[in-house]
Amino acid sequence: MKLQFSRLDILFALSLLVPLSASAHHGRGEFFEQPVGEIEGVVVDVRWRNPHVTITVQGAAKDGSEELWVLEGSDAGTLARRGVADGHVRVGDRIRAAGSISNRRERWLATSNILLPSGTELVFGRTGNPRWSANHIGGEPLPAEGTITEEASAGGIFRLWMSNTGTPYVVEEEPPLTPAARAAWQAYDGLRHDPVLDCEVPGMPRVMTVVGARPIQFERQGEDILLRSENYNLTRLIHMAADEDPGDVPTSPLGYSRGRWEGETLVVTTSRISWPYFDLPPLIGIPQSEEVEIEERFTLTEGRLVYDFRAYDPVNFTAPIEKTGYKAWSWHPGLTLATDACEDYVEVD
């Protein structure tokens, strides 16, 4: 089936794609509660990469001039788990796309649906539905959650966990910041200042708080614990029997993590962090000093791993910042971690 779109259809779709006023801070919030627009055009570039797939389309503006639009998707690994892989969209294809309009970047969409020349529709969303065609690919639920039975519970947290809800972006009151930190936060522009956009690997707390649907996995390493994340394929070492003074440890983006058990809860305290930003969506770009200390609590309850978060930076905060129940992961047996660097998606054996 091949659908045809009239010039009027195109003009109406493009009329929806009017950039809104810029917000003070950049995050995925640039797409939230924004109008949905449609664009038809010819694909001129496809980058099926992490941390975000991007497809560039050349379309016609209302005045007849040509303009480029960027269609942004999730990371390639998450899309592959939902049934959408590389190779469907090719340079030269005339496609139709729908998505939420960025209020930060001109002609930029968070893609929900793409209609291919063949009439097949790609569904990008986590819980998305086809928009135009009964013949669709994607929109599949992630692999089924596992039930932690008494036999399986012997492994406790030592398994692979994944969240179906992505990164939380809950509306937050003004954070408790010093005047200098507030001024720096208000001056932060993620489109210009975020080093991750240049594929710089982030540190704490961002590797845990801006993780999307990428899974994490706990493993034993002697007395210590390894926390592996598909988010940039980073591994954190949690020292469970450390007797060294953290003050003697060099700073690093991930910092120095010490752990202890409180019943079924793994409590991890991380200090000596050199990553310069405190990112806890929707709080993005808050300055972070090397005096920050972060406490994470991973609690296994009713078959889910619940994540509580608390941080205090005496240089930039006037009070601790806390998120109780910030995320909850479920067990997905059979899944494995995949590559998630700024490169093409490849399964990891």
PyMOL commands that set and color helices and strands:
alter all, ss='L'
color gray80, all
select helices_A, chain A and resi 7-15+28-31+76-81+152-155+179-187+190-193+195-198+206-209+231-233+246-248
alter helices_A, ss='H'
color red, helices_A
select strands_A, chain A and resi 36-47+54-60+66-72+94-101+108-115+121-123+136-138+160-162+216-221+224-229+235-239+256-262+265-271+277-280+283-287+293-301+304-312+321-331
alter strands_A, ss='S'
color yellow, strands_A
deselect
rebuild
show_as cartoon
